[in-house]
Amino acid sequence: MSPIIILWCHPRSVSSAMARIMLERGDLKVFHEPFIYLYYVGDGKKKLAYFDVHPDHPTSYVGIKEMILKGALAQPVFAKDMSYYVSDYIDKDPGFVKRVTNTFLIRHPAKSIPSY
């Protein structure tokens, strides 16, 4: 099984630019916020305006995790996601946490807050 790298971040941390860089490499399967489906669709914690739900995307924690693990069967995986999307689940899944390389991106509030 190939490596899985997850970049955990907060909103407005310039993480989408990092995901774009990883996508442009061409050698990674890139998932852009796969757990957004858990937070907004599966658990329905909030409504998100202008969110196009793809019917084939899993909406449960287990389903999204399996999608990421399946991606790693063919090639290395990079995922970028908001840590608060999975905060109710990830700490109860030490096997997944150990399986992936967890990285973090934190942008100074003086830059991230005004960018809202």
N, C-alpha and C positions, 0 to 999 in steps of 0.2 A: 504494500500500500504506500502511496506517495505522501509526502509531507502536506500538512494542512497548517496554514498560518492565518490567524484571525487578528485583525487590527480592531481593537475595541476603542471607541472614541466617544466624544460628546458632540452635540450639534455645533455646527459652525467652527469645527476644528481643522478645516481644510483637508479632511479625510477623503472626500470624493476626489480631490486632486491626486492623492496617494493611490487610491484605487485605480484611477485612470492610468497612472504610471505603470502599475502592475499589469493592467490589461494590455497596454501597448507592448509589453515585453514579448507577448505572443506564446509564452511557454507555460502559462498558468490558466487553470479554470478559475475565473473570478466571479464571486458572488457579491453583489452590491446590496448590502442590508437585507440578507435573506430572512432575518428574524423580525423584520418589520411586519411580515404577515402574521406572525404570532401575536404581536402587541396590538395591532390595529384590526386584524380580521379574526384570528382564532380566539383570542381573549377579549377582543372588542373593548379595550381599555379607553380608547378615544376614537373620535372620528377624524379622518385625515382628508382634507379637501384636495381634490385633484389627484387622488390616488387610483390608478388603474390597476384593478385586481386581475391578475392572470389566473384563470381557472385551474391551470395545471400546477400551480405553485402550492406546496403544502402549507397548511396554516397551524399545525400543531408543533410543539417543541420537538417531539420525537420524529415527526415527518421531515422537518427542516434539517435536523441533525442527520438523519439518514440520507437526505439529498446531498449534504456536504460530504459525508463519508463515501457515498457512492461516487461522487465526482473525483475523489482521491484514488479510486481504483484505476483510473485511466491516466491521470497526470497530477502534478502538484496543484494544490488549491490555495487560493488567497481569498479571504472574505473580509469585508469591512462592515462593521455593524456598531450600533449604539448599545452600550452595555446595559442600559436600563430596559431594553426590550426583553432581555432574558434574565433579569435579576431574580425573578421568582423561581427559576428553573436551574440555572447553571451551577449554583452552589450545591445542588442536590445530585449532581452528575459528575463526580470526581473522575470517572473513567474518561469522559469526553474532554474534560479540562486537561487531563494528562496526555491525551492523544494529540492535541493540537499545540502548536506554538502560539502562545498568547502574547500579543504585543499591544502597546497602548500609545495613544496619541492625545496629548493634552495641550491645548493652546491657551495662552495667557488670556484671562478674562478681559483685559483691556483691548484685546483684538477681537475676541469672539463675540462678546456681548454687543458692541456697536454694529456688528455685521448682520444682526437680526433685522 
